[in-house]
């Protein structure tokens, strides 16, 4: 039993150190260790959600003495995003930009992969970044105005659960990439567990945030459509890579925030 607990601790630490800057990587971390950390994506999302939401709540309380209304909500939403980006080192936003350039180009196969790997950002990448960021900012302000703090806590966990759903549903790149490493850590059992986790999150929203059945259905349907679209793009580009997972996290977070307003 102690060895099992130790493997869980190591897996959570590896996921936390890769997805955030909160923890330092362990010495001699291997590709196998990264694969084994995949089950802990959602728990890391809870850590990110706790840090961002607590900071935003404190900011809302502090600035509430001087501001009110939409100005207060927009400023607090910006703070939530700023903390989120700082904790994750902007890791997932890079995927949004890279995948935006590759998808916007209409290329396929090797050309798609070349654009995806290009570190330079093009017009499509910039456009997708603005859309994803502004959409999250506005949606966050709306939720803060309604006092949906639990929803803001759960949003990063939902987004990282979506990355696991995508990895379970899509063939990885034949090359050794971050996407292929994390896909290797997703089995049928983990996929089923994460589906149950998604249902649990939606149930919590219905119970504590008074989300309507229509909102929950819309969230689930739009998330499935988003995963299907990313899967099609991955097939066009020769398999799932890390950029797909990063983009999936940010677009899924946007989907979650918008549908539950």
C-alpha positions as CSV (number, residue, x, y, z in Angstrom):
1,X,0.0,0.0,0.0
2,X,2.8,2.5,0.8
3,X,4.2,2.0,-2.7
4,X,0.8,2.8,-4.2
5,X,0.5,5.9,-2.2
6,X,4.0,6.9,-3.1
7,X,3.3,6.4,-6.8
8,X,0.2,8.6,-6.5
9,X,2.3,11.3,-4.8
10,X,4.9,11.1,-7.5
11,X,2.3,11.2,-10.2
12,X,0.6,14.2,-8.8
13,X,3.9,16.0,-8.3
14,X,5.0,15.3,-11.9
15,X,1.7,16.6,-13.2
16,X,1.9,19.7,-11.0
17,X,5.5,20.4,-12.0
18,X,4.7,20.0,-15.7
19,X,1.4,21.9,-15.9
20,X,2.3,24.6,-13.4
21,X,5.3,26.4,-11.9
22,X,4.1,25.6,-8.3
23,X,6.4,22.6,-8.0
24,X,9.9,21.9,-9.2
25,X,10.4,18.7,-11.4
26,X,11.7,15.7,-9.6
27,X,15.2,14.6,-10.4
28,X,15.5,12.0,-13.2
29,X,11.9,12.3,-14.3
30,X,11.4,10.0,-17.3
31,X,8.9,9.8,-20.2
32,X,7.2,7.0,-18.3
33,X,6.7,9.3,-15.3
34,X,5.0,11.9,-17.5
35,X,2.7,9.3,-18.9
36,X,1.9,8.1,-15.3
37,X,1.0,11.7,-14.3
38,X,-2.0,11.9,-16.8
39,X,-4.6,10.8,-14.2
40,X,-3.7,13.8,-12.1
41,X,-4.6,16.4,-14.6
42,X,-7.9,17.3,-13.0
43,X,-6.6,17.4,-9.5
44,X,-3.9,19.9,-10.7
45,X,-6.7,21.8,-12.3
46,X,-8.3,22.1,-8.8
47,X,-5.1,23.5,-7.4
48,X,-5.0,26.1,-10.2
49,X,-8.7,26.9,-9.6
50,X,-8.1,27.3,-5.9
51,X,-5.2,29.7,-6.4
52,X,-7.0,31.8,-9.1
53,X,-10.4,31.9,-7.4
54,X,-9.0,32.7,-4.0
55,X,-6.9,35.5,-5.4
56,X,-9.9,36.9,-7.4
57,X,-12.1,36.7,-4.3
58,X,-9.6,38.6,-2.2
59,X,-9.2,41.2,-5.0
60,X,-12.9,41.6,-5.3
61,X,-13.2,42.1,-1.6
62,X,-10.3,44.7,-1.6
63,X,-11.3,46.6,-4.7
64,X,-15.0,46.5,-3.6
65,X,-14.4,49.4,-1.3
66,X,-13.5,51.6,-4.2
67,X,-15.3,50.0,-7.2
68,X,-18.6,48.5,-8.0
69,X,-20.6,47.0,-10.9
70,X,-19.0,46.0,-14.2
71,X,-15.7,47.7,-13.5
72,X,-15.1,45.6,-10.4
73,X,-16.1,42.4,-12.1
74,X,-13.9,43.0,-15.2
75,X,-10.9,43.9,-13.0
76,X,-11.4,40.8,-10.8
77,X,-11.8,38.6,-13.9
78,X,-8.6,40.0,-15.3
79,X,-6.8,39.1,-12.1
80,X,-8.2,35.6,-12.2
81,X,-6.7,35.2,-15.8
82,X,-3.4,36.8,-14.8
83,X,-2.9,34.4,-11.9
84,X,-3.9,31.5,-14.1
85,X,-1.4,32.4,-16.8
86,X,1.3,33.1,-14.3
87,X,0.8,29.7,-12.6
88,X,0.8,27.8,-15.8
89,X,3.5,29.8,-17.5
90,X,1.2,30.5,-20.4
91,X,1.8,26.9,-21.5
92,X,-1.6,26.2,-22.9
93,X,-2.0,29.5,-24.7
94,X,1.0,28.6,-26.9
95,X,-1.1,25.6,-28.1
96,X,-4.0,27.9,-28.9
97,X,-1.8,30.1,-31.1
98,X,0.1,27.2,-32.8
99,X,-3.0,25.2,-33.5
100,X,-4.8,28.4,-34.7
101,X,-2.1,29.0,-37.3
102,X,-2.1,25.4,-38.5
103,X,-5.9,25.0,-38.6
104,X,-6.4,28.4,-40.2
105,X,-3.9,27.6,-43.0
106,X,-6.1,24.7,-44.2
107,X,-2.9,22.6,-44.6
108,X,-2.8,18.8,-44.1
109,X,-0.2,16.2,-43.4
110,X,3.4,17.2,-43.2
111,X,2.7,20.9,-44.0
112,X,0.2,21.0,-41.1
113,X,2.8,19.6,-38.7
114,X,5.4,22.1,-40.0
115,X,3.1,25.1,-39.3
116,X,2.1,23.6,-35.9
117,X,5.8,23.3,-34.8
118,X,6.7,26.8,-36.1
119,X,7.5,29.0,-33.1
120,X,6.6,32.1,-35.0
121,X,3.0,33.3,-34.5
122,X,0.9,34.2,-37.6
123,X,-2.3,36.1,-38.1
124,X,-4.6,33.1,-37.4
125,X,-2.7,32.4,-34.1
126,X,-3.1,36.0,-33.0
127,X,-6.8,36.0,-33.8
128,X,-7.5,32.8,-32.0
129,X,-5.6,34.0,-28.9
130,X,-7.7,37.2,-28.8
131,X,-10.9,35.3,-29.2
132,X,-10.1,32.8,-26.5
133,X,-8.7,35.3,-24.0
134,X,-11.5,38.0,-24.5
135,X,-14.2,35.3,-24.3
136,X,-12.8,34.0,-21.0
137,X,-12.4,37.5,-19.6
138,X,-16.0,38.5,-20.4
139,X,-17.4,35.2,-19.2
140,X,-15.4,35.3,-16.0
141,X,-16.7,38.8,-15.3
142,X,-20.3,37.6,-15.7
143,X,-19.8,34.7,-13.3
144,X,-18.1,37.0,-10.7
145,X,-21.0,39.4,-10.9
146,X,-23.3,36.4,-10.1
147,X,-21.1,35.2,-7.3
148,X,-20.3,31.9,-9.0
149,X,-17.1,31.2,-7.1
150,X,-17.5,27.4,-7.0
151,X,-17.8,27.4,-10.8
152,X,-14.6,29.4,-11.1
153,X,-12.9,26.9,-8.9
154,X,-14.1,24.0,-11.0
155,X,-13.4,25.5,-14.4
156,X,-9.7,24.7,-14.6
157,X,-10.4,21.1,-13.5
158,X,-13.0,20.7,-16.2
159,X,-10.6,22.1,-18.8
160,X,-7.9,19.6,-17.9
161,X,-10.4,16.7,-17.7
162,X,-11.2,17.7,-21.3
163,X,-7.6,17.1,-22.3
164,X,-7.8,13.6,-20.9
165,X,-11.0,13.0,-22.8
166,X,-9.3,14.1,-26.0
167,X,-6.3,11.9,-25.3
168,X,-8.5,8.9,-24.7
169,X,-10.5,9.6,-28.0
170,X,-7.6,10.4,-30.4
171,X,-4.6,8.5,-31.8
172,X,-1.3,10.1,-30.8
173,X,1.3,11.3,-33.1
174,X,3.6,8.5,-34.3
175,X,6.6,10.6,-33.2
176,X,7.6,10.9,-29.6
177,X,5.8,14.1,-28.5
178,X,4.3,15.3,-25.3
179,X,0.9,14.4,-26.8
180,X,2.0,10.8,-27.4
181,X,3.4,10.5,-23.9
182,X,0.2,11.7,-22.2
183,X,-1.9,9.5,-24.5
184,X,0.1,6.5,-23.3
185,X,-1.1,7.2,-19.8
186,X,-4.8,7.1,-20.7
187,X,-6.5,3.8,-20.6
188,X,-10.1,2.7,-20.9
189,X,-10.5,2.7,-17.1
190,X,-9.1,6.3,-16.8
191,X,-11.4,7.5,-19.6
192,X,-14.5,6.1,-17.9
193,X,-13.4,7.6,-14.5
194,X,-13.0,11.0,-16.2
195,X,-16.4,10.8,-17.8
196,X,-17.8,10.2,-14.3
197,X,-15.8,13.2,-13.1
198,X,-17.4,15.4,-15.8
199,X,-20.9,14.3,-14.7
200,X,-19.9,15.0,-11.1
201,X,-18.8,18.5,-11.9
202,X,-22.1,19.2,-13.8
203,X,-24.0,17.8,-10.8
204,X,-22.2,20.2,-8.4
205,X,-23.1,23.1,-10.7
206,X,-26.8,22.1,-10.7
207,X,-26.8,21.7,-6.9
208,X,-24.7,24.6,-5.7
209,X,-24.8,27.2,-8.6
210,X,-28.4,26.6,-9.7
211,X,-27.4,25.9,-13.3
212,X,-30.4,24.9,-15.4
213,X,-30.7,21.6,-17.2
214,X,-30.5,23.4,-20.5
215,X,-27.1,25.0,-19.5
216,X,-25.7,21.6,-18.4
217,X,-26.9,19.9,-21.6
218,X,-25.4,22.8,-23.7
219,X,-22.1,22.5,-21.9
220,X,-21.9,18.8,-22.5
221,X,-22.9,18.9,-26.2
222,X,-20.6,21.9,-27.0
223,X,-17.7,20.1,-25.3
224,X,-18.3,17.0,-27.3
225,X,-18.4,19.0,-30.5
226,X,-15.2,20.7,-29.6
227,X,-13.4,17.4,-28.9
228,X,-14.7,16.0,-32.2
229,X,-13.3,19.1,-34.1
230,X,-9.9,18.8,-32.4
231,X,-9.9,15.0,-33.2
232,X,-10.5,15.8,-36.8
233,X,-7.7,18.3,-36.8
234,X,-5.4,15.8,-35.1
235,X,-6.2,13.2,-37.8
236,X,-5.4,15.8,-40.5
237,X,-2.1,16.6,-38.8
238,X,-1.0,13.0,-38.3
239,X,-1.9,12.5,-34.7
240,X,-2.3,14.2,-31.3
241,X,0.5,16.4,-30.0
242,X,1.0,18.6,-27.0
243,X,-0.3,21.7,-28.8
244,X,-3.7,20.0,-29.2
245,X,-3.9,19.3,-25.5
246,X,-3.0,22.9,-24.6
247,X,-5.5,24.3,-27.0
248,X,-8.1,21.8,-25.8
249,X,-7.6,23.1,-22.2
250,X,-8.2,26.8,-23.0
251,X,-11.0,26.3,-25.5
252,X,-12.7,23.8,-23.1
253,X,-12.4,26.3,-20.3
254,X,-14.1,29.0,-22.5
255,X,-16.8,26.5,-23.4
256,X,-17.4,25.7,-19.7
257,X,-17.5,29.4,-18.7
258,X,-19.8,30.5,-21.6
259,X,-22.4,27.7,-21.4
260,X,-22.9,28.1,-17.7
261,X,-23.5,31.9,-17.7
